[in-house]
Amino acid sequence: MRRLLLALLLLLPAARAQAVEPLVADLSKHLVAITTGFAGTDVLLFGAIEEVGDGKNGDVVVVVRGPNKTETLRRKDRAAGIWINSGIAKVDNAPSFYHVASTRPLDQLAPPGILGRHQIGLDHLDLDIRVKDAGADLEQYRRALIRLNQKKGLYGDKVTDIGMLSQRLFRTDVHFPANVPVGVYMVEVYLMVGGQVVSAQTTPLVVSKIGIGADVYDFAHQQAAAYGLIAIALAAFAGWLAAVVFKKA
């Protein structure tokens, strides 16, 4: 019995070494609280990597995706001096937010097939685009969708850097603008070695309104008719009050 216990104790260090995860990452906070006067915020992502064969540490890629939503895109043409809608496209699975960070340029980390499998990079997003337009193709609408979201600050216009504090520790900041949509975001961290994903981790991040702003937001979406009537009543009262004040003046 003692010999068996001794053998088990000797095997524990080896078992622990085999159980070590090659990639560990976490966020400085798991809730982005949108309050009155919210002007955007940064969330720190940090972690560590272990050697994965032949003494290689690999590269780290971070992808942050907001909840999917349906986007409607319209193409306008000028006719008789005015702009008119000449085509339309709908995208059913467009991420509401998309950010990528990496230790090296993406094309140096993995072939297009691997990047496309994990949808890493704007060029590899799997977008379901339905086009009703004889004058434009799917790729034109795809570029338009990306360009519009980049102007809003919701899609990164470049791959940001991941700082390596040593051969194993890394960190990067993810910026969320003031107009960031609410919902559950997925923060995906990949460890790549030799053009392959050898480890991955997904962490949820919640973006939510809190306080009186959240109450108004919920009421507007859950009781849209009542919210509209109250808004009309308030606007009418404000107009009447202004008329009274200016009349006395």
Backbone as numpy.savetxt, mean C-alpha at the origin, in Angstrom:
# Nx Ny Nz CAx CAy CAz Cx Cy Cz
17.39 -44.27 30.80 16.56 -43.06 30.80 17.42 -41.80 30.80
18.49 -41.83 31.65 19.38 -40.67 31.70 20.08 -40.45 30.36
20.47 -41.56 29.74 21.12 -41.44 28.43 20.19 -40.82 27.39
18.90 -41.18 27.45 17.92 -40.62 26.52 17.74 -39.13 26.73
17.65 -38.71 28.01 17.51 -37.29 28.31 18.75 -36.52 27.86
19.93 -37.09 28.07 21.16 -36.43 27.64 21.21 -36.26 26.13
20.77 -37.31 25.42 20.75 -37.22 23.96 19.79 -36.13 23.49
18.63 -36.01 24.13 17.66 -34.97 23.76 18.21 -33.59 24.02
18.91 -33.42 25.15 19.49 -32.13 25.47 20.56 -31.73 24.45
21.34 -32.72 24.00 22.36 -32.43 23.00 21.76 -32.05 21.65
20.57 -32.57 21.36 19.92 -32.28 20.08 19.19 -30.94 20.08
18.90 -30.37 21.26 18.13 -29.12 21.33 18.81 -27.96 20.61
20.12 -27.72 20.80 20.75 -26.60 20.08 20.65 -26.73 18.57
20.82 -27.96 18.06 20.70 -28.16 16.61 19.30 -27.89 16.13
18.30 -28.32 16.90 16.91 -28.09 16.53 16.59 -26.61 16.52
17.13 -25.90 17.51 16.89 -24.45 17.56 17.53 -23.76 16.36
18.74 -24.21 15.99 19.43 -23.58 14.86 18.64 -23.78 13.58
18.02 -24.98 13.44 17.25 -25.25 12.24 15.95 -24.46 12.23
15.45 -24.11 13.43 14.16 -23.42 13.52 14.28 -21.91 13.35
15.52 -21.37 13.30 15.72 -19.93 13.16 15.18 -19.46 11.82
14.32 -18.47 11.86 13.76 -17.92 10.63 14.81 -17.05 9.94
14.98 -17.20 8.61 15.96 -16.37 7.91 15.54 -14.91 7.78
14.25 -14.62 8.02 13.75 -13.26 7.88 12.79 -12.96 9.02
13.04 -11.86 9.72 12.15 -11.39 10.78 11.98 -9.89 10.60
10.73 -9.42 10.58 10.46 -7.99 10.37 9.25 -7.57 11.19
9.18 -6.29 11.50 8.04 -5.75 12.24 7.91 -4.26 11.94
6.80 -3.66 12.39 6.50 -2.25 12.18 6.58 -1.48 13.49
6.91 -0.20 13.41 6.95 0.63 14.61 5.56 0.84 15.19
4.54 0.74 14.35 3.15 0.79 14.81 2.29 0.05 13.80
1.21 -0.54 14.31 0.32 -1.32 13.46 -1.01 -0.61 13.21
-1.11 0.63 13.66 -2.32 1.44 13.44 -1.91 2.84 13.03
-2.39 3.28 11.88 -2.26 4.67 11.46 -3.59 5.34 11.75
-3.61 6.19 12.76 -4.85 6.83 13.21 -5.02 8.16 12.50
-6.12 8.29 11.77 -6.42 9.53 11.06 -7.36 10.36 11.93
-6.86 11.45 12.42 -7.64 12.36 13.27 -7.81 13.69 12.55
-8.55 14.60 13.17 -8.72 15.94 12.61 -7.35 16.62 12.50
-7.05 17.13 11.34 -5.75 17.76 11.12 -4.65 16.79 10.72
-5.00 15.55 10.41 -4.00 14.57 9.97 -3.32 15.05 8.70
-1.99 15.09 8.70 -1.23 15.60 7.56 -0.27 14.56 7.00
-0.53 13.30 7.28 0.36 12.25 6.82 1.29 11.79 7.93
1.87 10.63 7.75 2.78 10.09 8.76 3.72 9.07 8.13
4.79 8.76 8.85 5.74 7.72 8.43 5.66 6.54 9.40
5.77 5.36 8.85 5.82 4.13 9.66 7.17 3.46 9.40
7.87 3.15 10.47 9.18 2.50 10.36 9.01 0.98 10.27
9.62 0.38 9.25 9.70 -1.07 9.14 11.15 -1.47 9.39
11.35 -2.44 10.28 12.70 -2.86 10.63 12.73 -4.38 10.76
13.93 -4.93 10.68 14.04 -6.38 10.80 15.47 -6.87 10.69
15.59 -8.19 10.59 16.90 -8.81 10.50 16.81 -10.01 9.57
17.94 -10.32 8.95 18.03 -11.49 8.07 19.19 -12.36 8.53
19.08 -13.65 8.25 20.14 -14.59 8.57 20.80 -15.08 7.27
21.96 -15.65 7.40 22.65 -16.20 6.23 21.85 -17.39 5.69
21.76 -17.44 4.36 21.00 -18.52 3.72 21.91 -19.23 2.73
22.67 -20.16 3.18 23.50 -20.97 2.27 24.67 -20.21 1.70
25.85 -20.80 1.71 27.08 -20.24 1.13 27.43 -18.88 1.73
26.96 -18.63 2.95 27.28 -17.36 3.61 26.62 -16.15 3.00
25.57 -16.33 2.20 24.90 -15.22 1.55 23.77 -14.67 2.44
23.69 -13.36 2.52 22.64 -12.73 3.31 21.42 -12.38 2.45
21.61 -12.23 1.16 20.48 -11.93 0.28 20.08 -10.47 0.30
18.99 -10.18 -0.39 18.44 -8.83 -0.49 17.02 -8.82 0.05
16.60 -7.64 0.50 15.28 -7.47 1.10 14.43 -6.57 0.21
13.18 -6.98 0.01 12.21 -6.18 -0.73 10.96 -6.03 0.12
10.44 -4.81 0.19 9.22 -4.53 0.96 8.16 -4.00 0.00
6.95 -4.58 0.08 5.82 -4.14 -0.73 4.66 -3.84 0.21
4.12 -2.62 0.13 2.98 -2.22 0.95 1.79 -2.00 0.02
0.71 -2.74 0.25 -0.48 -2.66 -0.60 -1.68 -2.23 0.22
-2.40 -1.25 -0.31 -3.66 -0.87 0.30 -4.78 -1.77 -0.19
-5.95 -1.71 0.44 -7.06 -2.57 0.01 -7.44 -2.29 -1.44
-7.79 -3.35 -2.17 -8.19 -3.19 -3.57 -9.50 -2.44 -3.69
-9.64 -1.74 -4.81 -10.88 -1.02 -5.08 -11.12 -0.99 -6.59
-12.32 -0.60 -6.99 -12.66 -0.49 -8.41 -12.42 0.95 -8.87
-11.65 1.08 -9.92 -11.35 2.40 -10.50 -12.03 2.51 -11.86
-12.55 3.69 -12.15 -13.13 3.98 -13.46 -12.30 5.07 -14.12
-11.80 4.77 -15.31 -10.97 5.71 -16.06 -11.70 6.13 -17.33
-11.66 7.41 -17.64 -12.30 7.93 -18.86 -11.27 8.69 -19.70
-11.30 8.42 -20.98 -10.41 9.13 -21.92 -11.22 10.22 -22.61
-10.63 11.41 -22.68 -11.31 12.56 -23.28 -10.61 12.96 -24.57
-11.40 13.34 -25.56 -10.89 13.87 -26.82 -11.53 15.23 -27.06
-10.81 16.06 -27.79 -11.32 17.40 -28.11 -12.10 17.33 -29.43
-13.34 17.77 -29.41 -14.19 17.78 -30.61 -14.98 19.08 -30.63
-14.89 19.79 -31.75 -15.61 21.05 -31.92 -15.31 22.04 -30.80
-14.07 22.03 -30.34 -13.65 22.99 -29.33 -13.96 22.60 -27.90
-14.58 21.43 -27.67 -14.90 21.01 -26.31 -14.35 19.61 -26.07
-14.13 19.29 -24.80 -13.63 17.98 -24.43 -14.80 17.06 -24.13
-14.80 15.87 -24.74 -15.88 14.92 -24.53 -15.28 13.55 -24.19
-16.06 12.74 -23.45 -15.62 11.38 -23.14 -15.67 10.52 -24.41
-14.55 9.87 -24.70 -14.49 9.04 -25.92 -14.15 7.59 -25.62
-13.91 7.27 -24.37 -13.59 5.89 -24.01 -13.63 5.71 -22.51
-13.78 4.48 -22.08 -13.88 4.19 -20.65 -13.24 2.84 -20.36
-12.71 2.70 -19.16 -12.15 1.43 -18.71 -12.40 1.29 -17.22
-12.61 0.06 -16.79 -12.81 -0.22 -15.36 -11.73 -1.18 -14.88
-11.22 -0.91 -13.69 -10.21 -1.76 -13.06 -10.79 -2.25 -11.74
-10.96 -3.56 -11.61 -11.63 -4.11 -10.43 -10.71 -4.38 -9.25
-9.44 -4.57 -9.48 -8.55 -4.96 -8.39 -7.34 -4.04 -8.25
-7.57 -2.75 -8.38 -6.47 -1.79 -8.27 -6.16 -1.52 -6.80
-4.91 -1.68 -6.36 -4.58 -1.34 -4.98 -4.79 0.14 -4.73
-5.41 0.47 -3.60 -5.64 1.88 -3.29 -4.35 2.59 -2.87
-3.32 1.80 -2.52 -2.02 2.35 -2.14 -0.97 1.32 -2.52
0.18 1.78 -3.02 1.23 0.83 -3.43 2.60 1.47 -3.25
3.44 0.78 -2.49 4.78 1.31 -2.19 5.76 0.15 -2.21
6.93 0.37 -2.82 7.97 -0.66 -2.89 9.30 -0.07 -2.41
10.00 -0.84 -1.60 11.36 -0.49 -1.17 12.24 -1.71 -1.34
13.52 -1.48 -1.62 14.42 -2.60 -1.89 15.86 -2.20 -1.58
16.68 -3.21 -1.29 18.09 -2.95 -1.05 18.86 -2.70 -2.35
18.31 -3.19 -3.48 18.91 -2.97 -4.79 17.81 -2.78 -5.83
18.13 -2.26 -7.03 17.12 -2.17 -8.09 16.48 -3.51 -8.35
15.17 -3.51 -8.62 14.43 -4.76 -8.76 14.96 -5.64 -9.88
15.37 -5.02 -10.99 15.83 -5.83 -12.12 17.15 -6.52 -11.84
17.82 -6.16 -10.74 19.06 -6.82 -10.35 18.82 -7.95 -9.34
17.59 -8.04 -8.84 17.29 -9.01 -7.79 16.71 -10.31 -8.32
15.83 -10.21 -9.31 15.12 -11.40 -9.77 14.64 -11.18 -11.20
14.41 -12.26 -11.94 13.88 -12.14 -13.30 12.43 -11.67 -13.28
11.92 -11.17 -14.42 10.55 -10.66 -14.47 9.50 -11.68 -14.04
9.74 -12.97 -14.32 8.76 -13.98 -13.94 8.56 -14.06 -12.44
9.64 -13.96 -11.67 9.54 -14.01 -10.21 8.89 -12.74 -9.68
9.28 -11.59 -10.23 8.68 -10.32 -9.79 7.19 -10.29 -10.11
6.82 -10.82 -11.29 5.42 -10.85 -11.66 4.61 -11.79 -10.80
5.19 -12.92 -10.38 4.48 -13.88 -9.55 4.07 -13.26 -8.21
4.93 -12.40 -7.69 4.65 -11.76 -6.40 4.16 -10.33 -6.55
3.96 -9.87 -7.78 3.50 -8.51 -8.06 4.39 -7.46 -7.38
5.68 -7.60 -7.61 6.65 -6.67 -7.04 7.02 -5.64 -8.10
6.64 -4.38 -7.88 6.91 -3.32 -8.84 5.68 -2.97 -9.65
5.54 -1.71 -9.99 4.36 -1.24 -10.73 4.21 -1.95 -12.07
5.32 -2.28 -12.71 5.25 -2.96 -14.01 4.70 -4.37 -13.90
4.64 -4.90 -12.68 4.23 -6.29 -12.50 2.91 -6.43 -11.76
2.20 -5.33 -11.59 0.88 -5.40 -10.95 -0.09 -6.16 -11.85
-0.83 -7.08 -11.27 -1.82 -7.86 -12.02 -3.15 -7.13 -11.95
-3.40 -6.26 -12.91 -4.60 -5.42 -12.93 -5.63 -5.99 -13.91
-6.85 -6.12 -13.45 -7.94 -6.61 -14.30 -8.62 -5.40 -14.95
-8.18 -5.05 -16.15 -8.66 -3.85 -16.83 -9.61 -4.24 -17.95
-10.81 -3.68 -17.93 -11.80 -3.93 -18.98 -12.00 -2.63 -19.76
-11.61 -2.65 -21.01 -11.59 -1.44 -21.83 -12.77 -1.43 -22.80
-13.46 -0.30 -22.85 -14.49 -0.05 -23.85 -14.10 1.22 -24.61
-13.15 1.02 -25.52 -12.57 2.17 -26.22 -11.87 1.66 -27.46
-12.32 2.13 -28.62 -11.70 1.70 -29.87 -10.42 2.48 -30.17
-10.22 3.60 -29.46 -9.07 4.44 -29.77 -7.90 4.29 -28.83
-8.00 3.42 -27.82 -6.91 3.22 -26.87 -6.87 1.77 -26.44
-5.67 1.31 -26.07 -5.53 -0.09 -25.66 -5.39 -0.20 -24.15
-5.30 -1.43 -23.70 -5.23 -1.71 -22.26 -4.01 -1.06 -21.62
-2.87 -1.09 -22.30 -1.64 -0.55 -21.73 -1.73 0.96 -21.50
-2.43 1.67 -22.37 -2.59 3.11 -22.18 -3.39 3.42 -20.92
-4.43 2.64 -20.70 -5.23 2.84 -19.48 -4.44 2.42 -18.24
-3.63 1.41 -18.38 -2.80 0.97 -17.26 -1.85 2.09 -16.83
-1.18 2.69 -17.82 -0.26 3.79 -17.51 -1.01 4.98 -16.93
-2.22 5.23 -17.42 -3.02 6.35 -16.90 -3.39 6.12 -15.44
-3.78 4.89 -15.09 -4.14 4.58 -13.71 -2.95 4.80 -12.78
-1.79 4.32 -13.18 -0.59 4.48 -12.36 -0.22 5.96 -12.23
-0.29 6.69 -13.35 0.08 8.10 -13.34 -0.85 8.91 -12.43
-2.16 8.65 -12.48 -3.11 9.38 -11.65 -2.87 9.12 -10.16
-2.60 7.87 -9.81 -2.35 7.55 -8.40 -1.01 8.07 -7.92
-0.05 8.18 -8.82 1.23 8.79 -8.45 1.05 10.28 -8.17
0.22 10.95 -8.95 -0.04 12.36 -8.70 -0.70 12.59 -7.34
-1.52 11.62 -6.93 -2.18 11.71 -5.61 -1.25 11.33 -4.47
-0.08 10.80 -4.80 0.85 10.36 -3.78 0.54 8.99 -3.22
-0.34 8.24 -3.89 -0.75 6.92 -3.39 0.08 5.79 -3.98
0.71 6.03 -5.12 1.64 5.06 -5.71 3.02 5.69 -5.73
4.02 4.94 -5.29 5.37 5.48 -5.33 5.88 5.62 -6.75
6.51 6.75 -7.05 7.03 6.96 -8.40 8.42 6.35 -8.57
8.96 5.77 -7.49 10.25 5.09 -7.58 10.34 4.08 -6.43
11.29 3.16 -6.57 11.55 2.19 -5.51 12.47 2.85 -4.48
12.01 2.98 -3.25 12.82 3.63 -2.22 13.86 2.65 -1.67
14.86 3.21 -1.00 15.97 2.40 -0.51 15.65 1.79 0.86
16.20 0.61 1.07 16.19 -0.03 2.39 17.60 0.09 2.95
17.71 0.70 4.11 19.02 0.87 4.72 19.46 -0.36 5.49
20.68 -0.82 5.22 21.25 -1.94 5.95 22.14 -1.37 7.05
21.73 -1.58 8.31 22.49 -1.06 9.44 23.74 -1.90 9.70
23.69 -3.14 9.28 24.84 -4.04 9.32 24.59 -5.07 8.23
25.28 -6.20 8.28 25.04 -7.23 7.27 23.70 -7.93 7.48
23.08 -7.73 8.64 21.85 -8.45 8.94 20.66 -7.56 9.28
20.90 -6.39 9.84 19.81 -5.51 10.25 19.43 -4.56 9.13
18.13 -4.32 8.96 17.67 -3.39 7.92 16.52 -2.55 8.45
16.27 -1.43 7.76 15.16 -0.54 8.12 14.77 0.31 6.92
13.52 0.74 6.90 13.03 1.66 5.88 11.78 2.36 6.39
11.53 3.56 5.92 10.34 4.32 6.30 9.32 4.26 5.17
8.07 4.05 5.54 6.96 4.06 4.58 6.11 5.29 4.87
5.98 6.17 3.87 5.22 7.40 4.06 3.77 7.22 3.62
2.85 7.63 4.49 1.43 7.62 4.18 0.95 9.07 4.10
0.47 9.51 2.93 0.06 10.92 2.77 -1.24 11.21 3.49
-1.62 12.49 3.51 -2.82 12.91 4.22 -4.09 12.31 3.62
-4.06 12.00 2.33 -5.25 11.46 1.66 -5.25 9.93 1.59
-4.49 9.28 2.47 -4.39 7.82 2.43 -5.76 7.20 2.73
-6.20 6.22 1.92 -7.50 5.58 2.15 -7.47 4.72 3.41
-8.62 4.58 4.04 -8.72 3.73 5.23 -8.85 2.27 4.80
-8.54 1.37 5.72 -8.66 -0.05 5.45 -7.49 -0.83 6.01
-7.45 -2.12 5.71 -6.39 -3.01 6.17 -5.35 -3.13 5.05
-4.13 -2.75 5.36 -3.02 -2.81 4.41 -2.19 -4.06 4.68
-1.55 -4.57 3.64 -0.66 -5.71 3.77 0.78 -5.27 3.51
1.63 -5.49 4.50 3.06 -5.17 4.37 3.80 -6.48 4.14
4.31 -6.66 2.93 4.98 -7.91 2.55 6.49 -7.68 2.49
7.22 -8.54 3.16 8.68 -8.45 3.19 9.24 -9.74 2.59
10.12 -9.61 1.58 10.69 -10.75 0.89 12.20 -10.77 1.08
12.75 -11.97 1.29 14.19 -12.17 1.29 14.54 -12.93 0.01
15.40 -12.32 -0.82 15.75 -12.90 -2.11 17.22 -13.26 -2.17
17.47 -14.47 -2.68 18.83 -14.94 -2.86 18.91 -15.62 -4.22
19.85 -15.18 -5.04 20.04 -15.81 -6.34 18.82 -15.72 -7.24
18.07 -14.63 -7.16 16.92 -14.44 -8.02 15.67 -15.18 -7.57
15.69 -15.79 -6.37 14.55 -16.54 -5.87 14.13 -16.00 -4.50
12.84 -16.13 -4.20 12.32 -15.77 -2.88 12.55 -16.95 -1.95
13.40 -16.77 -0.93 13.71 -17.87 -0.01 12.92 -17.75 1.30
12.38 -16.56 1.57 11.57 -16.38 2.77 10.70 -15.15 2.57
9.53 -15.17 3.21 8.60 -14.03 3.09 7.78 -13.92 4.36
7.36 -12.69 4.63 6.55 -12.43 5.82 5.53 -11.35 5.48
4.29 -11.54 5.93 3.23 -10.56 5.71 2.69 -10.07 7.04
2.63 -8.75 7.19 2.14 -8.13 8.42 1.02 -7.16 8.09
-0.14 -7.25 8.76 -1.23 -6.30 8.49 -0.98 -4.96 9.16
-1.46 -3.92 8.53 -1.40 -2.57 9.07 -2.76 -1.92 8.86
-3.34 -1.37 9.90 -4.68 -0.80 9.83 -4.58 0.73 9.72
-5.26 1.29 8.74 -5.40 2.74 8.59 -6.86 3.07 8.88
-7.11 3.85 9.92 -8.49 4.06 10.36 -8.68 5.48 10.88
-9.87 5.99 10.65 -10.26 7.29 11.22 -10.69 7.07 12.66
-10.33 8.00 13.55 -10.76 7.93 14.94 -11.25 9.30 15.38
-12.00 9.32 16.49 -12.53 10.57 17.01 -13.78 11.02 16.27
-14.08 12.32 16.34 -15.30 12.86 15.73 -15.28 12.71 14.21
-14.08 12.76 13.63 -13.98 12.56 12.18 -14.46 11.18 11.77
-14.13 10.18 12.59 -14.58 8.82 12.30 -16.09 8.70 12.43
-16.67 9.37 13.44 -18.13 9.33 13.63 -18.85 9.94 12.43
-18.34 11.08 11.96 -18.96 11.72 10.79 -18.80 10.86 9.55
-17.64 10.27 9.38 -17.37 9.39 8.23 -18.32 8.20 8.23
-18.44 7.54 9.38 -19.33 6.37 9.48 -20.78 6.75 9.23
-21.21 7.89 9.79 -22.59 8.32 9.60 -22.87 8.63 8.14
-21.90 9.29 7.46 -22.09 9.65 6.06 -22.21 8.42 5.17
-21.50 7.33 5.52 -21.54 6.13 4.69 -22.67 5.18 5.07
-23.05 5.17 6.34 -24.10 4.26 6.78 -25.49 4.87 6.66
-25.59 6.20 6.78 -26.87 6.89 6.68 -26.73 8.00 5.64
-26.50 7.60 4.40 -26.20 8.58 3.35 -27.35 9.56 3.13
-28.60 9.07 3.13 -29.76 9.95 2.89 -29.88 10.99 3.99
-29.79 10.55 5.26 -29.91 11.48 6.38 -28.76 12.48 6.37
-27.55 12.01 6.04 -26.40 12.91 5.98 -26.60 13.97 4.90
-27.17 13.56 3.75 -27.42 14.53 2.68 -28.43 15.58 3.09
-29.51 15.15 3.77 -30.53 16.11 4.22 -29.96 17.09 5.24
-29.16 16.58 6.16 -28.55 17.46 7.17 -27.61 18.46 6.50
-26.84 18.00 5.52 -25.92 18.90 4.82 -26.68 19.99 4.09
-27.81 19.62 3.45 -28.63 20.62 2.75 -29.21 21.62 3.74
-29.71 21.10 4.88 -30.30 21.98 5.90 -29.27 22.95 6.45
-28.06 22.46 6.71 -27.00 23.32 7.22 -26.60 24.38 6.21
-26.54 23.98 4.93 -26.19 24.95 3.89 -27.27 26.02 3.76
-28.54 25.60 3.83 -29.64 26.56 3.73 -29.63 27.52 4.92
-29.37 26.97 6.11 -29.32 27.82 7.31 -28.17 28.81 7.23
-27.02 28.35 6.76 -25.87 29.24 6.62 -26.16 30.36 5.63
-26.85 30.02 4.51 -27.21 31.04 3.54 -28.19 32.06 4.11
-29.19 31.54 4.85 -30.16 32.45 5.47 -29.49 33.36 6.49
-28.59 32.80 7.32 -27.91 33.58 8.34 -27.04 34.66 7.71
-26.35 34.33 6.63 -25.51 35.30 5.95 -26.35 36.44 5.37
-27.52 36.06 4.81 -28.39 37.09 4.26 -28.89 38.04 5.33
-29.23 37.52 6.50 -29.69 38.35 7.61 -28.59 39.30 8.08
-27.38 38.77 8.22 -26.26 39.57 8.71 -25.94 40.69 7.75
-25.89 40.38 6.45 -25.57 41.41 5.46 -26.70 42.41 5.30
-27.96 41.97 5.53 -29.08 42.89 5.44 -29.02 43.92 6.55
-28.66 43.49 7.76 -28.54 44.42 8.90 -27.36 45.36 8.71
-26.31 44.84 8.06 -25.14 45.69 7.84 -25.45 46.77 6.81
